[in-house]
Amino acid sequence: MRKLYAVVTSLLLISGSALAQIHDNQKGEVDVYFVRHGQTIFNQYDRVQGWSDTPLTTEGAEVARAFGVGSRTIDFTQYYSSDLGRQRETLALIMRAHHSKQMPTELEDLREVFFGGFEGLPNETMNSAAGQALGFHTRDEMTSLRQQGQMSLTQLADAIHKADEKQDAETAIQVRNRMQKALHYMVKNALTHHDRNILAVSSGMSIGIMISDMTENPLKNKGMGNAAVVKIEYRDGKYNVMDIGDMHFVNDGMKVIKNERH
């Protein structure tokens, strides 16, 4: 019975998603590589960073460049980010490593989750409030579930929305729908121009929520490292999530950069 319930729940989620509203089975193949931005100052100090913004740290810039070097073999013909500075900066470093002369496109829908009144506060403050909204008595309970990948990012986002004093923080559905809308736009544009590989710089939680109803892989509920990748394949009207949190481009790039220095 539990397995049947899980399947039914998944189907209901998919039927209500932004992608399900698109009745376009256009033939073609496109690969979309969603990359999380490099480490920022707020990341370094463990502060909430949604629509608020801080620049990349030195380490963050190095990781972004490493991703660019490690992914040079892929022929990217379209590049996207949101209008947030950390995403723009990450994309610029990647494109420089690719020696790309393409003009990047900004889509506001690729922003990180908006965390309302928690923006800029310590992550501990927001997580504690979200845990209380979920009925946990200690912060460790929620932390343990998150580390084990047993708490969905959609559940977390909705708890943050509920805990936000003015409830201005985005809900999971709001984030999922705008991110999937951006995904479809990029794919449709690629099909129109006969492009195969797209690179989009976004943020960890928004990427995770985007794929929340697109895959059953439990990795979707775990955090992504800086410059980690989620790869989505589009094949004749169907979207398939292939990789989640892949760091091999960064690791390969680091090796190349190290050899160049010697």
C-alpha positions in Angstrom: 0.0 0.0 0.0 2.8 2.4 0.8 4.4 1.8 -2.6 1.1 2.5 -4.4 0.6 5.7 -2.4 4.1 6.9 -3.3 3.4 6.3 -7.0 0.1 8.0 -6.9 1.6 11.0 -5.0 4.3 11.3 -7.6 1.9 11.3 -10.5 -0.2 14.0 -8.8 2.9 16.1 -8.3 3.9 15.8 -11.9 0.4 16.5 -13.2 0.4 19.8 -11.4 3.9 20.9 -12.4 4.8 23.6 -14.9 6.2 21.0 -17.3 2.9 19.1 -17.3 1.1 22.2 -18.5 3.2 22.3 -21.6 1.6 20.2 -24.4 4.5 20.4 -26.7 6.1 17.1 -27.8 8.5 18.7 -30.2 11.0 16.3 -31.6 14.7 16.8 -30.8 17.5 16.3 -28.3 18.9 18.8 -25.9 21.1 18.5 -22.8 20.8 21.1 -20.1 23.6 21.4 -17.5 22.4 23.3 -14.4 25.4 24.5 -12.4 25.3 25.9 -8.9 27.2 29.2 -8.5 30.6 29.3 -6.7 31.1 29.9 -3.0 30.1 33.4 -1.9 30.8 35.5 1.2 27.4 34.7 2.7 28.1 31.0 2.0 31.4 31.3 3.9 29.7 32.9 6.9 26.7 30.5 6.8 24.1 33.2 6.1 20.8 32.9 4.3 21.3 33.9 0.7 18.3 33.9 -1.6 17.6 37.1 -3.5 20.1 38.9 -1.3 23.5 38.7 -2.9 27.3 38.7 -2.1 30.2 38.3 -4.5 32.2 35.1 -4.9 35.1 34.4 -2.6 38.5 33.6 -4.0 37.8 29.9 -3.5 34.4 30.4 -5.2 36.0 32.0 -8.3 38.6 29.1 -8.4 35.9 26.5 -8.3 33.9 28.3 -11.1 37.0 28.5 -13.3 37.8 24.8 -12.6 34.3 23.8 -13.7 34.9 25.8 -16.9 38.2 24.2 -17.6 36.8 20.7 -16.8 33.8 21.1 -19.2 35.7 22.5 -22.2 35.1 19.4 -24.2 31.3 20.1 -24.3 30.2 22.3 -27.1 27.9 24.8 -25.3 26.1 27.1 -27.6 23.8 28.8 -25.1 24.6 30.2 -21.7 22.1 31.4 -19.1 22.0 32.7 -15.5 19.7 34.9 -13.4 20.3 38.5 -12.7 21.9 37.7 -9.3 25.5 38.8 -9.1 26.9 35.5 -7.9 25.4 33.7 -10.8 26.5 36.3 -13.3 30.1 36.2 -11.9 30.2 32.4 -12.0 28.9 32.2 -15.6 31.5 34.9 -16.7 34.3 32.8 -15.3 33.0 29.6 -16.9 32.6 31.3 -20.3 36.1 32.8 -20.1 37.5 29.3 -19.5 35.5 28.1 -22.5 36.9 30.9 -24.6 33.3 31.6 -25.5 32.2 34.6 -27.5 28.5 33.9 -27.0 26.2 36.5 -25.5 24.7 35.1 -22.2 21.0 35.4 -21.4 19.6 36.4 -18.0 16.3 34.9 -16.8 14.9 36.1 -13.5 13.2 32.7 -13.1 16.7 31.1 -12.4 17.1 32.9 -9.1 17.5 31.2 -5.8 14.5 30.8 -3.5 13.4 34.0 -1.9 13.6 33.5 1.8 11.6 36.6 2.9 12.4 38.0 6.3 15.2 35.4 6.8 17.4 37.0 4.0 20.8 37.7 5.3 20.3 36.1 8.7 22.3 33.1 10.0 21.1 29.9 8.4 20.8 28.5 11.9 18.1 31.1 12.7 16.0 30.1 9.6 16.5 26.4 10.0 15.5 26.6 13.7 12.3 28.5 12.8 11.5 26.0 10.0 12.0 23.1 12.3 9.6 24.5 14.8 7.0 25.0 12.0 7.4 21.4 11.2 6.9 20.4 14.8 10.5 19.4 15.7 11.5 20.0 19.2 15.3 20.2 18.5 17.3 21.5 15.6 19.2 18.2 15.5 16.0 16.3 14.4 15.7 18.2 11.2 19.4 18.4 10.6 19.6 14.6 10.8 16.8 14.1 8.3 18.3 16.6 5.9 21.7 14.9 6.1 20.1 11.5 5.3 18.2 13.0 2.4 14.9 12.0 4.1 13.4 15.6 4.1 12.4 17.0 0.8 13.5 20.4 -0.2 9.8 21.1 -1.1 8.9 20.4 2.5 11.7 22.6 3.8 10.7 25.5 1.5 7.1 25.4 2.6 8.2 25.3 6.3 10.4 28.4 5.7 7.4 30.1 4.1 5.2 29.2 7.1 7.8 30.4 9.6 8.5 33.7 7.8 6.8 36.4 9.8 5.1 38.0 6.8 5.1 34.8 4.8 6.8 36.5 1.9 9.2 33.6 1.4 8.4 31.6 -1.7 6.5 28.4 -1.5 7.9 25.2 -3.1 5.3 25.3 -5.9 6.2 28.9 -6.8 9.9 28.0 -7.1 9.3 24.8 -8.9 7.0 26.3 -11.5 9.2 29.3 -12.3 12.3 27.1 -12.6 10.6 24.5 -14.8 9.2 27.4 -16.9 12.8 28.6 -17.4 13.9 25.0 -18.3 11.2 24.7 -21.0 12.1 28.1 -22.4 15.7 27.2 -22.7 15.0 23.9 -24.4 12.5 25.3 -26.8 15.0 28.1 -27.7 17.7 25.4 -28.3 15.4 23.3 -30.5 14.5 26.4 -32.6 18.2 27.2 -33.2 19.3 23.5 -33.5 21.5 23.7 -30.4 22.3 20.6 -28.4 24.1 21.7 -25.2 22.9 24.4 -22.8 24.6 25.7 -19.6 22.5 27.4 -16.9 24.0 28.8 -13.7 21.5 28.9 -10.8 21.4 28.1 -7.1 21.3 24.9 -5.1 17.9 24.9 -3.5 16.0 26.2 -6.5 17.6 23.6 -8.7 16.7 20.9 -6.2 13.1 22.0 -6.1 12.9 22.2 -9.9 13.6 18.5 -10.2 11.5 17.5 -7.1 8.8 15.9 -9.3 11.0 14.9 -12.2 12.9 12.1 -10.5 12.7 9.7 -7.6 16.5 9.8 -7.0 17.0 10.6 -3.3 20.0 12.8 -4.1 17.5 15.5 -5.1 16.9 16.1 -1.4 20.6 16.6 -0.5 22.6 19.8 -0.8 24.7 20.5 -3.9 28.4 21.6 -3.7 29.5 24.8 -5.3 29.8 24.4 -9.1 28.1 21.0 -8.9 25.9 19.9 -11.8 22.4 18.6 -12.4 22.1 17.3 -16.0 18.7 17.1 -17.6 18.2 15.4 -21.0 15.3 16.4 -23.3 14.3 13.7 -25.7 11.3 14.2 -28.0 9.1 15.9 -25.4 10.4 14.1 -22.3 12.7 15.4 -19.6 15.0 13.0 -17.8 17.2 13.9 -14.8 20.5 12.1 -15.4 23.0 13.5 -12.8 22.5 15.2 -9.5 25.3 17.0 -7.7 28.0 15.8 -10.1 31.4 17.3 -9.3 33.6 15.5 -11.8 33.9 18.6 -14.1 35.3 20.6 -11.1 37.7 17.8 -10.1 38.9 17.4 -13.7 39.4 21.1 -14.1 41.4 21.3 -10.8 43.8 18.7 -12.1 44.3 20.5 -15.4 44.9 23.9 -13.6 47.4 22.2 -11.2 49.3 20.7 -14.1 49.3 24.1 -15.9 50.9 25.8 -12.9 53.7 23.2 -12.9 
